[in-house]
Every structure is written in structure tokens, then in C-alpha cells.
Amino acid sequence: MKKLIIKKAIAIVVLVLGLQSCDERENYMEGPEVLNIVESVLINNKSAEIDHLAGKINVSLVGNTDLSGVSFEATAPKGVTITPESGSTLDLNTPVELVVNNGVSDRTYTINATLLPSKIAFLGDGATIDDIADDDVKAAALWTQATYGSDFVYISYEALSDDALNGVNVIVYVHDQVGSSNQPTALLEKLNVLSKFYVQGGKIVAGLLGTGLVEELGRDTSGLRNIIGTGAGGSNPDTWGIGFTNSSVANIISKGLEFYDANKAFVINAGYKEDHNALWNFNSIETAPYATFNSLYNAEPIAAWDWAVDGQAFGGIIVWNPFERFKGYMITIGIGGMEWSMNDGRDNPYLSNVHKVYKNSIDYLSSK
């Protein structure tokens, strides 16, 4: 009898172990999980959003992109094959299927591309660019027009409306004046139009005293933008520069500048300077409010005066990422030395650095 009981017990143990083994084999799959098999996708060097659950890969590209020949790069775990292959050129005028295989089964994704609005709009106080009152603002408008050609549109404050912004991707707003840092009354009368544009995902590059727009829109409530200059200016013998942090965004905005030292570039030479700074005062890079600014406002300071960037913290250029109800992006450029027109008529040998910062900023936001 004992032997019979022992034999039955052994049989039960073997059966249980066998069932567990079967369960393990059924649920075990060598290699990566099929559901999340694609790690990253780049379309024309822009990161695409991957929805693993829905099997969709979505990307938004700048408005003038030729969808018939975009570059495609993808990464996946070792042992996974991707069709079409990473490094291919795709025609995304219609959705393209991406098939990945992990050696066990296939997973199909659909790649969809949409084109962003393509227009770059410049806001000014004149009925036309020629009518703009301030010399720096007019020079900035003319540069923007020459740089973006058929994608450029000029909009006066009075003409600002939802319809006028139809098809606009990025607004360029440079404001400068003597005696006051207030935003123009004519623009503030249309603040609801700008607010709607920005809240719904529109992008803005604001320069010089125009950085105050971020406060008018309610995006910045820190009260730290308190280094303001509005005087008439005068002759100055020094060469002024700008210094960048080494963040990924800072490297994009400073790409192509002529640096005189690591991440430091001159922006204006000796001569007459208006010195219209509009900066955020953070005191030190090692303490609050600098150390907490990004986490509190989802806004990254990326540049200051060149002499201060290694220790003292001044928000000379800040990238304002989407935050709370604000779906749009903004870049504020408040370095006073980044003037567009020299009051004494001289040629500024560093003006190209100013141009590149603005162009990099506009192009960076254009792809968002």
C-alpha cells in the first residue's frame, strides 16, 4: 500500500511540473516582445511618435517637405528585421506599412506623415515693412523676408486676425523702442488672436523688448524678467558676446555660429549700442530660481551674456516648451547686444551670428 501511495504522489508531482512547464513554454518567447518591437523612428531626421498599441507611427514635417523622397531610419533590438530597411527613402504621400519580425511573428505598423503650415509671419507696427518705425525691427523684417522668400508673410498689428494667421507656422515678433518696455498698444488689442494661436499650438520667436509677450500671454508668471534697458544708448568701446549652455537645444540654436571660445560668440563690436536688454535674473546657476525654473515652467534657459554663462545665471535666450494649457512653443531672445541695425551706420562684423541664432530658432520651431 505504501508503494502505491508513493507512486501516486510521484505521478501527481510529475503532472504538476509538466503542466507548469507547458505553461512556461506557451508564454515564453525568445527575443523582444512583439508589441513594442520598434524602439525609434526618424523621418527626415525628425523623431516620429510611435503608438505601439494602435500600430501607428506618426510624424509632422515642415510644410515645404517633398513627401515623395523622405529619409527613413529605425532602431530595434538585436535580431529584429525591419521592412523597409532602415536607411531607405520612402514616399509618404500615402501611408506606408512597416513590417518588423522578431523571428517568431510579424508586427505591422502604419507610417503617416502630415505637413505643418509653412508660412513664417513677421509682425510689425507699419502697414508695410517700409512703414515700420524702428530701425532694428525693420531690419529684422527685411532679413526674415529675404531668408524665407515665398514662405514669408508680413502682418501689421492692425491686420492681425485668425484669417491672417491661416497657414502660419511660426510668428517672428521683434519689438524695440526707447523709453518703455511695454508692448505696443495696437498689438495688445489683438492679444486674443495671438493667445488663441499660441494656446492651440502655434510657435513664436520673440526678440529684444518683444520678449515681454511671454508675460502678456500668461505663459511666464515668474516675475523674473526684470533686467530691462530702454535708454537711448551711446558709444561703447567693448565687443559684446553671448554664451550658450551645452544642452541639446542650445547646440541646435547655436549651430553654425562663429565661436571665439567654447560655446561663446560675439554679437556686436565696438561702437554705438542701444543696450536694450530684456533678461530673466536667476542669480546663480547652482541655486534656485535657475535650478528649478525648468521643472516649474517647462522652460529651458539656454544662453546668457558670454561672461556670465559659466556662473551667474541670466536668461538671455529661453525655450518655452508646451506647458499646461499652452500647446505652442516660444523662444525669447532678450540679449540687448543682438541688435539688427547699427545707429552709427557702421558694419557689425558679428551680425551673421545674430542672424544664425534667429534662423536656427525659427527653423527649430518650424519642425515642432
C-alpha positions as CSV (number, residue, x, y, z in Angstrom):
1,M,0.0,0.0,0.0
2,K,2.8,2.4,0.9
3,K,4.4,1.8,-2.5
4,L,1.1,2.5,-4.3
5,I,0.7,5.8,-2.4
6,I,4.2,6.9,-3.2
7,K,3.8,6.1,-6.8
8,K,0.6,8.2,-7.0
9,A,2.3,11.1,-5.2
10,I,5.2,11.0,-7.7
11,A,2.7,10.9,-10.6
12,I,0.9,13.9,-9.3
13,V,4.2,15.9,-8.9
14,V,5.3,14.9,-12.4
15,L,1.9,16.0,-13.8
16,V,2.0,19.4,-12.0
17,L,5.6,20.0,-13.1
18,G,4.6,19.1,-16.6
19,L,1.7,21.5,-16.7
20,Q,3.9,24.3,-15.3
21,S,6.5,23.5,-17.9
22,C,3.8,23.6,-20.7
23,D,2.5,27.0,-19.3
24,E,6.0,28.4,-19.3
25,R,6.7,27.2,-22.9
26,E,3.4,28.7,-24.1
27,N,4.1,32.0,-22.5
28,Y,7.7,32.2,-23.3
29,M,9.0,33.8,-26.4
30,E,12.7,34.3,-27.2
31,G,13.6,37.7,-28.3
32,P,11.9,41.1,-27.8
33,E,8.1,41.4,-27.2
34,V,6.2,41.7,-30.4
35,L,4.0,44.6,-29.2
36,N,6.9,47.1,-28.5
37,I,9.3,45.9,-31.1
38,V,10.3,49.2,-32.7
39,E,12.5,51.4,-30.5
40,S,12.7,54.6,-32.5
41,V,11.9,56.0,-36.0
42,L,13.4,59.1,-37.7
43,I,11.8,60.6,-40.7
44,N,14.0,63.3,-42.4
45,N,15.9,63.3,-39.1
46,K,12.8,64.1,-37.1
47,S,11.7,61.7,-34.3
48,A,8.3,60.1,-35.1
49,E,5.7,59.3,-32.4
50,I,5.2,55.5,-32.1
51,D,1.8,54.3,-30.9
52,H,2.6,50.6,-30.3
53,L,-1.0,49.7,-29.2
54,A,-2.6,51.2,-32.4
55,G,0.3,50.2,-34.6
56,K,0.8,53.7,-35.9
57,I,3.9,55.8,-36.5
58,N,3.1,59.5,-36.9
59,V,5.4,62.4,-37.9
60,S,4.8,66.0,-38.7
61,L,7.2,67.6,-41.2
62,V,7.8,71.2,-42.3
63,G,5.3,72.4,-44.8
64,N,7.6,72.5,-47.9
65,T,8.8,68.9,-47.4
66,D,8.8,66.7,-50.6
67,L,7.0,63.7,-49.2
68,S,7.9,61.6,-52.2
69,G,11.5,61.2,-51.0
70,V,11.9,61.3,-47.2
71,S,14.7,59.5,-45.4
72,F,13.8,56.7,-43.0
73,E,15.8,55.4,-40.1
74,A,14.6,53.0,-37.4
75,T,16.2,51.1,-34.5
76,A,15.0,47.8,-33.0
77,P,16.5,45.2,-30.7
78,K,19.2,42.8,-32.0
79,G,17.8,40.0,-34.1
80,V,14.8,42.0,-35.4
81,T,14.4,42.7,-39.1
82,I,12.6,45.8,-40.4
83,T,11.0,46.2,-43.8
84,P,11.6,48.6,-45.5
85,E,15.1,48.7,-44.2
86,S,16.5,51.5,-42.1
87,G,18.3,53.9,-44.4
88,S,15.7,53.6,-47.1
89,T,13.9,56.5,-48.9
90,L,10.2,56.5,-48.6
91,D,7.2,58.0,-50.4
92,L,4.9,59.2,-47.7
93,N,2.3,60.9,-49.9
94,T,0.2,57.9,-48.8
95,P,0.7,55.8,-45.6
96,V,3.4,53.2,-45.7
97,E,3.4,49.9,-44.0
98,L,6.4,49.0,-41.8
99,V,6.8,45.2,-41.0
100,V,9.0,44.1,-38.2
101,N,9.9,40.4,-37.4
102,N,11.4,39.1,-34.2
103,G,12.0,35.5,-35.5
104,V,8.7,34.4,-34.1
105,S,6.0,36.6,-35.6
106,D,5.4,39.8,-37.6
107,R,4.2,43.1,-36.3
108,T,2.9,45.7,-38.8
109,Y,2.9,49.5,-38.2
110,T,1.5,52.2,-40.5
111,I,3.7,55.3,-41.1
112,N,1.6,58.5,-41.5
113,A,3.1,61.9,-42.4
114,T,1.4,65.3,-42.1
115,L,2.8,68.6,-43.3
116,L,2.9,71.5,-40.9
117,P,1.8,75.0,-42.0
118,S,4.7,76.6,-43.9
119,K,4.3,80.3,-43.5
120,I,6.7,82.4,-41.4
121,A,4.9,85.6,-40.3
122,F,6.6,88.8,-39.2
123,L,4.6,91.2,-37.0
124,G,5.2,94.9,-37.3
125,D,3.7,98.3,-36.5
126,G,3.7,99.6,-40.1
127,A,1.1,99.0,-42.8
128,T,4.1,97.6,-44.8
129,I,7.7,96.7,-43.9
130,D,8.8,100.1,-45.2
131,D,6.5,101.8,-42.7
132,I,7.9,100.1,-39.6
133,A,9.1,102.8,-37.2
134,D,12.1,101.3,-35.5
135,D,15.3,100.6,-37.5
136,D,16.1,97.3,-35.7
137,V,12.6,96.0,-36.2
138,K,12.6,97.0,-39.9
139,A,16.0,95.3,-40.5
140,A,14.7,92.2,-38.8
141,A,11.7,92.1,-41.0
142,L,13.7,92.6,-44.2
143,W,16.1,89.8,-43.2
144,T,13.2,87.5,-42.4
145,Q,11.6,88.3,-45.8
146,A,14.8,87.7,-47.7
147,T,15.5,84.5,-45.8
148,Y,12.1,82.8,-46.1
149,G,11.1,84.1,-49.5
150,S,7.8,82.7,-50.7
151,D,7.1,81.3,-47.2
152,F,7.3,84.8,-45.7
153,V,4.2,86.9,-44.9
154,Y,4.2,90.3,-43.3
155,I,1.3,91.1,-40.9
156,S,0.7,94.5,-39.4
157,Y,-0.7,94.7,-35.8
158,E,-3.9,96.2,-37.2
159,A,-4.3,93.4,-39.7
160,L,-3.7,90.6,-37.2
161,S,-6.6,88.1,-37.2
162,D,-7.3,84.4,-37.2
163,D,-7.6,84.6,-41.0
164,A,-4.3,86.4,-41.4
165,L,-2.6,83.6,-39.4
166,N,-4.1,80.9,-41.5
167,G,-1.2,78.7,-42.8
168,V,1.3,80.4,-40.4
169,N,3.7,78.0,-38.6
170,V,6.0,80.5,-36.8
171,I,5.5,84.1,-35.8
172,V,8.5,86.3,-35.6
173,Y,7.9,89.3,-33.3
174,V,10.8,91.7,-32.7
175,H,9.9,94.8,-30.7
176,D,12.2,97.7,-29.8
177,Q,11.7,101.3,-28.6
178,V,13.3,103.9,-26.4
179,G,11.7,104.9,-23.0
180,S,9.4,102.0,-22.3
181,S,9.4,98.2,-22.3
182,N,5.6,98.0,-22.7
183,Q,4.3,96.0,-25.6
184,P,2.6,98.1,-28.4
185,T,-1.0,99.0,-27.6
186,A,-2.0,98.1,-31.1
187,L,-0.6,94.6,-30.6
188,L,-2.2,94.2,-27.2
189,E,-5.6,95.0,-28.7
190,K,-5.1,91.8,-30.7
191,L,-3.7,89.7,-27.9
192,N,-6.7,87.3,-28.0
193,V,-5.7,86.4,-31.6
194,L,-2.1,85.7,-30.5
195,S,-3.3,83.8,-27.4
196,K,-5.5,81.5,-29.5
197,F,-2.7,80.9,-32.0
198,Y,-0.2,80.1,-29.2
199,V,-2.6,78.0,-27.0
200,Q,-3.6,75.9,-29.9
201,G,0.0,75.0,-30.8
202,G,1.4,78.0,-32.8
203,K,5.1,78.9,-32.4
204,I,6.6,82.3,-31.7
205,V,10.1,83.8,-31.7
206,A,10.2,87.0,-29.7
207,G,13.2,89.3,-29.7
208,L,14.6,92.3,-27.8
209,L,11.8,94.0,-25.8
210,G,9.3,91.8,-27.5
211,T,10.3,89.1,-25.0
212,G,7.6,90.6,-22.8
213,L,5.0,88.9,-24.9
214,V,5.5,85.7,-23.0
215,E,4.2,87.5,-19.9
216,E,1.3,89.2,-21.7
217,L,0.2,85.8,-22.9
218,G,0.3,84.4,-19.3
219,R,2.9,81.8,-20.2
220,D,5.5,83.3,-17.8
221,T,4.3,84.2,-14.3
222,S,7.7,84.1,-12.6
223,G,8.3,87.8,-12.4
224,L,12.0,87.2,-13.1
225,R,12.2,89.2,-16.3
226,N,13.5,92.3,-14.6
227,I,16.7,93.2,-16.3
228,I,15.3,95.7,-18.7
229,G,17.1,98.5,-20.7
230,T,15.2,101.2,-22.6
231,G,17.6,104.1,-22.8
232,A,18.8,105.9,-25.9
233,G,22.2,104.2,-25.7
234,G,25.6,105.6,-26.6
235,S,29.1,104.8,-27.7
236,N,30.8,101.8,-26.1
237,P,34.3,100.5,-26.9
238,D,33.7,96.9,-25.9
239,T,32.9,93.8,-28.0
240,W,29.9,92.0,-26.5
241,G,29.1,88.3,-26.8
242,I,26.7,85.6,-25.9
243,G,27.4,82.3,-24.2
244,F,25.4,79.1,-24.6
245,T,24.8,76.1,-22.2
246,N,25.8,72.7,-23.6
247,S,22.3,71.3,-23.8
248,S,21.0,69.6,-26.9
249,V,18.6,72.5,-27.7
250,A,21.4,75.1,-27.0
251,N,23.6,73.3,-29.5
252,I,20.8,73.4,-32.1
253,I,20.2,77.1,-31.6
254,S,23.9,78.0,-31.7
255,K,24.8,75.7,-34.6
256,G,26.9,77.4,-37.3
257,L,27.9,80.4,-35.1
258,E,31.5,81.7,-35.3
259,F,32.7,81.0,-31.8
260,Y,35.7,82.7,-30.2
261,D,35.7,80.2,-27.3
262,A,33.7,77.1,-26.4
263,N,30.0,77.9,-26.8
264,K,30.8,81.7,-26.8
265,A,30.3,84.0,-29.7
266,F,30.5,87.8,-30.3
267,V,27.3,89.6,-31.4
268,I,28.2,93.3,-31.6
269,N,31.5,95.2,-32.0
270,A,32.7,98.5,-30.6
271,G,30.6,101.5,-31.4
272,Y,27.1,102.8,-30.6
273,K,24.9,100.4,-28.7
274,E,21.3,100.7,-27.6
275,D,21.8,98.2,-24.8
276,H,18.1,97.2,-24.7
277,N,18.4,94.0,-22.6
278,A,15.2,92.2,-21.6
279,L,16.5,89.3,-19.4
280,W,15.5,87.0,-16.7
281,N,17.6,87.3,-13.5
282,F,18.3,83.8,-11.9
283,N,21.3,84.9,-9.8
284,S,23.4,81.7,-9.8
285,I,23.3,78.6,-12.0
286,E,23.7,76.4,-8.8
287,T,20.7,77.6,-6.9
288,A,17.0,78.5,-7.3
289,P,15.4,80.0,-9.2
290,Y,17.7,78.8,-12.1
291,A,17.9,75.3,-10.7
292,T,14.2,75.0,-10.5
293,F,13.0,77.1,-13.4
294,N,12.7,74.3,-16.0
295,S,10.9,72.0,-13.7
296,L,8.4,74.7,-12.6
297,Y,7.7,76.2,-16.0
298,N,9.0,73.6,-18.6
299,A,11.2,76.4,-19.9
300,E,14.9,76.0,-20.5
301,P,17.3,78.9,-20.3
302,I,20.0,78.2,-23.0
303,A,22.0,81.4,-23.2
304,A,23.2,84.5,-21.4
305,W,25.9,87.1,-21.7
306,D,29.2,85.3,-22.5
307,W,30.9,86.4,-19.3
308,A,28.1,85.1,-17.1
309,V,27.2,81.8,-18.7
310,D,29.6,79.8,-16.5
311,G,28.4,81.0,-13.2
312,Q,25.9,83.8,-12.9
313,A,22.6,83.0,-14.4
314,F,20.7,85.3,-16.7
315,G,18.0,84.2,-19.1
316,G,19.2,85.7,-22.4
317,I,17.5,83.1,-24.5
318,I,14.8,80.8,-23.1
319,V,13.0,78.0,-24.9
320,W,9.4,77.8,-23.6
321,N,8.1,74.3,-24.2
322,P,4.4,73.3,-24.2
323,F,3.0,73.7,-20.7
324,E,-0.4,73.3,-19.1
325,R,-3.0,74.9,-21.5
326,F,-0.2,76.2,-23.8
327,K,0.4,73.8,-26.6
328,G,2.7,76.0,-28.6
329,Y,6.4,76.7,-28.3
330,M,8.1,80.1,-27.8
331,I,11.7,81.2,-27.9
332,T,12.6,84.5,-26.3
333,I,15.8,86.3,-27.3
334,G,16.5,89.2,-25.0
335,I,20.2,89.8,-25.3
336,G,20.5,93.6,-25.8
337,G,23.6,93.3,-27.9
338,M,21.8,91.4,-30.5
339,E,20.8,94.5,-32.5
340,W,19.8,94.4,-36.1
341,S,20.8,97.9,-37.2
342,M,23.8,100.0,-36.1
343,N,22.8,103.5,-35.0
344,D,26.1,105.0,-36.1
345,G,25.9,103.4,-39.6
346,R,28.9,101.0,-39.1
347,D,29.0,97.4,-40.3
348,N,28.8,95.0,-37.4
349,P,31.2,92.0,-38.3
350,Y,29.2,89.8,-36.0
351,L,25.8,90.4,-37.4
352,S,25.8,87.0,-39.0
353,N,25.8,85.4,-35.6
354,V,22.6,87.3,-34.7
355,H,21.1,86.1,-38.0
356,K,22.0,82.5,-37.3
357,V,20.6,82.5,-33.8
358,Y,17.2,83.7,-35.2
359,K,17.2,81.4,-38.1
360,N,18.1,78.4,-36.0
361,S,15.3,79.4,-33.6
362,I,12.7,79.8,-36.4
363,D,13.8,76.5,-38.1
364,Y,13.8,74.6,-34.8
365,L,10.2,75.7,-34.1
366,S,9.1,75.1,-37.7
367,S,9.7,71.4,-37.2
368,K,7.7,71.1,-34.0
